[in-house]
Amino acid sequence: MAQIKIYGVGEHLGPIKSRLSCVFRSCAVDALSFPQDKRAHHFFLLEAEDFRRMKNLIRLLLESAKGSVRGPR
């Protein structure tokens, strides 16, 4: 079964986590035919600086996979 992972800044994501959980569950049930009683998602609440670093790392990995990252000249 698929697992939905949600990363975000804790101070912003924390207060709305419960509502988002219901939305993700509803979407997974409707679109992916998940069982009604399963919650196949997990929240990762990060500090703002850690989230920024992770976002930059993901960007670099995606660019590298596309071959668009250039090494030192």
N, C-alpha and C positions, 0 to 999 in steps of 0.2 A: 504494500500500500504506500502511496506517495506521502511524503512529509513536507509540509509547508513551513518554512523558516522565515521569521520576521525579525529583522535587525533594525534597531532604532535607538535614538537618544532616550535614555531612561526617563528624564524629566518631562519629555514630550509624549512618549509612547505609554508610559506607566499609567497616567490618568485615564486613558481611553482604551486600555488593553482589554477590558471586559467587553466593551461594545464591539471592538474589532474582532474579538474571538467569536462572537455570535455571527458577525458578517462572514468571516472566513469559513466557519462551519456550514452556514447556509449555502454559500457558493460551492463548497466542496460537495455537499449533498446534491445540489441541483445539477452542477456541471460534470462532476466526476462520479456520481452515483455512490458516494460514500455512505456508510450506515449513519442513520440519524443520531445514534448515541456515541459516535466516535468524534474526537477532536484531534485531527491529525496535523496539528500545527504547534509551533513552539516559539515563544518570544525570547529574544536576546536583547536585554536592555543594557546599553553601553553608555559610558561617559562620552561627552561630546567629542573630545580629542581622540578617543579610541575609534569612534564611529568615523571621523574624518580620515584617520589613517587607514581603516579598513576600506573605505570607499575609494581612496587613492590606490590602494593595492589592487583592488578588483579592476579598476580602470586600466592599470598597467598590465595586468594579466590578460584582459580582453584585447588590448592593443597588441600585446605580444603575440597572442594567438592569431591575430589577423596579419601579423608581420609588419605592423606599422611602427614599432618601436625601433629607434635607431640607437646603436651603441655609440661610445665616445668617438669623436672625430680626430 
